[in-house]
Amino acid sequence: MQPALEVADVFRRHGEAYRRAHGAQLGRGARRVMAAIETCRTAALGGHAERCAACGLVRLAYNSCRNRHCPKCQSLSRAAWLAARQAELLPVPYFHVVFTVPSPVAGSALQNKAVVYAILCRAAAETLRTIAADPKHLGAELGVVTVLHTWGQNLHHHPHVHCVVPGGGLSLDRTRWVACRPGFFLPVRVLSRLFRRLFLEQLQTAYQAGGLAFFGTLAGLADPAAFARRQRALRQIDWVVYAKPPFGGPEQVLAYLGRYTHRVAIANSRLATLDDTQVSFRWKDYRHHGKTKVMTLAPDEFIRRFLQHTLPNGFHRIRHYGLLANTQRTANLAICRRLLAAPPPVAPPPTDYRDRYHQLTGRRLDICPCCGGTMEPIGPLPRSGQYQSANRYDTS
């Protein structure tokens, strides 16, 4: 069932006014995201028409925008990604570790997304791999999957990285599997301190190379002395690294990844009300034990908060490191399975979007929603075209 409200409704109703008011500050990427969400699954993108062979019902299926920031376009992408990851899971416990940067760093990240987000992902993975390789802790090479999130429940900018890590790794001579202690991964305080050092070192390197730009309230950081003072201040505070309890098994890992990997800043299901003057949405206040509350914003502010989570073009939000790095993943996993006496993975059967939709929703796209007959293709719908019929069913 479609949600009563969608982010697309906010953009269609208030997007043009937002573009007029903020045109000078609105980047090309944000404009593309707005346009994609506004036109997703509408006649503007075209589609195809189908007719039921039994009752004659005509159904119009409009194309999706496939933008990774669109709340409606993630389910099929997530299903395909998870199917590929299922064959890579090992029969060991998995841990979930979250790395968060302090709020002053978040401000710099918002003005230098590509550089700072990449440093965040890289420093988190390097921290895990370095501590794990130390014989005092594990003495093994890890595999790490990092997933960047930039939002909190209230849509404020809150960059952090979720890491999913097997509870062990290959010995440094690659001859045995080294398992971590039951229920314990790596010491959080040690991770936090190394993460802080690695992140600030890489940030300093980017600054010295001219890779960071500052404007507005942060313009003063362009002065090397001011930047150095802020670096010193950041070294004096604790950085938050949180290790959650281990997953129960590979199925729980997949369920978790399905919830986190293809998220966008806010799901359509959280929207509550929309009118000419305000947008309301549900959010969890984790400072008050995760209590669900309703936040009401002016449309202009809601759109601003949503768009600040637009990622740079080509930026990879999901990354693989160590044993799971793309270039050596297959060979490394084969060694791990041999050492763990685990059977080889079973390749998932190929599926098209109709099969994945059925797996996700339990509904079949080739079955008539009215009589249960078979839907047969009629032909394509051109962009912005209108398919006229006295008996039609619009799936958009």
N, C-alpha and C positions, 0 to 999 in steps of 0.2 A: 504494500500500500504506500502510495506517495505521501510524504509529509505534507501537512497543511501549508507550511511556509518553507521557502527555500532562500538561500543567499541570492540566487538569481532574481527573486522577487524584489529584494532590496536594491540590487543594481539596476533592474529595469525601471523601478519607480524613482530612484534618487540618483542613479549614476550620472546622468547628464548634468544635473545641477552640481554634482561633485566635480566633474570635469571642468565645468565653467569656472568654479570657484578656485580650483587648485591646478589649473592647467600648466602653470609655469613650473610647479614642483613635481608634477606627475610624470614619472619616467615611462619609457616605452614599454618596459616589461609589465608595469602595473596596468597600463592601458590595454595591453594584449590580454591580460588576465580578466579584466572587466569585460571586454568584448566577448571573450570566449564563454564566460559564465552566462552572460546575458543571452547569447544565441544558442546555448547548448540544448539539444533536443527540441529545436524549433524548426519551422519551415525555412529559416534563413540558412541552415546548413544542409538542406535537402534530406533525402532518405530513400525509403522504398515503400511500396504499397503491397498489401497481401489481401487475399480474399479466401474466406472459408468455403471449401468445396461443398459443404453440406447445407449451411444456412445462408450463404451469400454475404455474411458480414465482411465489410472492408475495414482493414486496420492500417493506419498510417504509422510508420516507425521512422522517426526523425533521427538523424545522426547525432552522435555525441561529439563534444568539442575535444575530448581527450586531453584537456589541459590538466596538469598534475595538481593544480590548485583548486580544481572544481570539485565540490562535494559530491556531485552525481557521477563522476567518471572514475572512481577509484576501485570499485568492487571487482570488475573483471581484470583490471591490471593486477590487483592484489592476488586474485585466484591464480593467475598465470605465474606470478612470481613465487608464490608459496609452493606450487606444484614443482617448480624447479629446485627450491630449497629442500623439499622433503627428502630427496635422494641424497642430500649432503649431511643429514643429521647422523650423529654417532650415538651408540648405545651407552651414553654416559650422562651424568647430571649436567645441567646447564645453569649458568648464573646470569643474573641481570644486574649490571652496574651502571649508575647514572652519574655523569660528570656535569657540574653546573659552574658557570662563571659568575663572579660578583657583578652587581648592577652597573658599576662604572665601566666594566668591560663590555657589557651589553650595549651601552650607548655607542661605544666605538664600533662595535660589530654592526650596528644598524647603519652606520655611515660607510662601512667597508665590508659589506657582506661576503663577497667572494673570498677575500683574503682571510678575514677573521674566522669565518665558519670553517674554512679548510684547516686553519690552525687548530681550532677546537677539536675537530674530528681526529686529526693527526696526533695531537698531543694526548688525547684520551687513549687511543690505541697504543701509542708508544709507551705510555705509562704502564698499561697492563702488561705489555710484552716485556718491558725492562724488569719490572718487579718479579714477574713469573720466571724469567730466565735466571734470576739470582738463586744460587744453590741454597741460600738461607731460607728461601720461601718455597719454590717449587723446582727450580732447575730444569725448566722445560720451555719449549716454543709453543705459544698459544695460537689459536685462531680466534679472530675477533670480527664481529659484525657490528658496525656502528650505524645508528639511525639518528639524524639530526632533527630536533624539534626546536622551534623558535618561539613558541607561544605558551602562555599559561591559560588557565580556564577562563580568565577574564579578558582574554585576547591581548593583554599587554605583551610587550617584547620580552621574552625570557628564554634566551638560547641555552640549550643543554643537549647532551648526547646520551642516548640509551645504547648500552653495549650488551650484546648477548655473547657469552663466552662458554665454551665447553669446560667442564670441571677437570681440567688436566691438559696435557699436551705431550709432544714428542720430546724425549730426552735430547740433550744438545748434540749427542752423537747419533741420534735418530735410530737407535736400536731397541728402544722400549717405550711403552706408554707410561707416563708419570701422572698418577691421579692425585688430586688435591685431597685434603682431609675431609671426611664426611661432614657435610653441612657448613664447611668453611672454605672460602676461596682465597682471598688475599687481604692483608691488613689495610683497613680503610684509611687510617691516619698516614700510613706510608704512601699509599696511592695519592692521597690529597696533596701531600707536600711535593712529591715528584711532579704531579700534574701541574701544580702552580709554577714550579720552576721551568718545566719544559714549555708551557704556554707562554710565559713572560719572556723567555729567551727567544722563542720564535716570533713573538710580537715585536721585540726589539730589533731583530734582524729585518723584519718587514719594514719597520719604520726607517731604519738606516738605509734601506734600499730604495726609499721613496715610494713604497707600496701602500702607504696609508694616507688618507686625506681627511681633514677635519674642517667642519664648518659649523655655523650657528653657535650654540652654547659651548661647543667643544673646539672652537677655532683656536683657542689659546694653546692647545696641545701641539700645534704646528711648531711651537718654540721648543727646541731640544731640552732646555732646562725644565720647562713645565712638564714635558713628557717624562723626563727622568724622575721628577718628584712624584708623579702619579705611579710610576713603576715601583718606586720604593714603598709607597703607601700600600700598593696591592700585595707586596711581599709580606706585609705585617699582619694581614688578616687571613683567617682560615677560609679555604675554598671547600665547597661542599662536594663530597663524593659519597654516594650512597649505594651500598650493596644489599640487594633484596635477597630473601631466602631463595634457595635453588628451586628450579622447576621440578615437577614430579617425573617428567619423562619427555621424550621427543614430541608427543602429541601436545603437551602443554606449551612447548617451545613454539610450535607452529601456531597454536591458538594465540599466543602472545604476539608473535610477529605479525599475524593477521590483523591484530588490533592497532599496532603501532607503525608499521612500515609505510602504509599508504594513507595515513591520516592527513587531513588538512586542518587549518586553524580552527574551524568550527564546523560541526556536522549540521546538516539541515534539521535533524531531529531535535536539536537544542533550541531552535527558534520558537518563540512563544507568540509574540504579537508584532504587527507592523502596521503603521499608518503614516500620515503625512508628516508627523513631527517626531516619531520615536520608533526605535526597534528594541524589543525585549527578548532576552534569551536566558536559558537556565545555565547555571554554572555551579561547580563544587568549590566551596571555600575550605581549603585544606588547613587553614589556620584555625578553623572551628570544626575539626574532626570530619571534614568532608561533607559538611551540611550543604544540601542543595538550596540555592537561592536564585532569585531572578534579578538580573541587571538590566536596566533600561538606559539606552543611550540615544542621543540624537543621531539620525541617519548618517550625517556627515562624519561623526566620530566613529560609528560602527564601521563604515567603509574605510576610514583611515586606519583603524586598528587591524582590520582584515588584510589590507594591502601591504602593511609593513612586514608581513610574513611571506611576501612574494620572493622567491629565490632567484638569484642571478641566472640568466640563460645558460644552460649547459651544466649547471652545478649538480653534482651527484650527492643526493641526500643520504643514500644508503651506500656504505663502503665496506670493503672486506680487507682485512689485514692479516699478516702472519701466515699461518697454515692455510687460511681461507683466501689469501690474495688471488686475484683472478688468474694470474699467469701460471701458478703452480698448484691450484686448488685440487684438480683431479688426481695428480700424482701424490700429493700429500695425504689426501683422504684415503687413497688406496693403501698407503703405508699404515695409517692409523687403524684401518679396518683389519689389516693383517695382524697387527700387534694385539688388537682387541678380540681377535677371533670372531669378528662380526661378518655376517654374510654380505655379499656385494649388493648394492642398491638395486631396486627394481625400478626401471624407467617408467614414469607415468605414461599412460596411453595418450596419444595426441588428442586434443579437444579443440573445438572451435568455440566461438563466443556463445553459441546457443547452449552447448554442453556446460560451459562454465556458469552461465546464468542459471541453468537448472540445478547445478550443484550448490549454488549460493542461495537460491530462493525457493527451490522445490517446485518452481513453475516452469512449464515448457513453452518456448516461444512458437513452436510449430503446432500448438493445439489451440483451437478456437476458444476464447474465454466464455462464449455464450452457449455453444452446443457441444463442445468437445470434438468437433470435426477437425480436419487437417487444413492448416493454413497454407495456401499456395501463392507463390510470388506473382504479382501483376506486372511490376516494372518499377524503375527508379522514379524518384521525385526530384525535380531540379531544385536547386537552391532558391529559396524564397518563392517557390511555386505553390500552388494550391491544388489539391486533388479533390475534385467535386464528386460527391456521391450522396444519394439520399439515405444510404445505410452505411455508415462508417464508424470506426472506433479508433480514436486517436491515442496512441501509446505514449506520447510525449508528456 
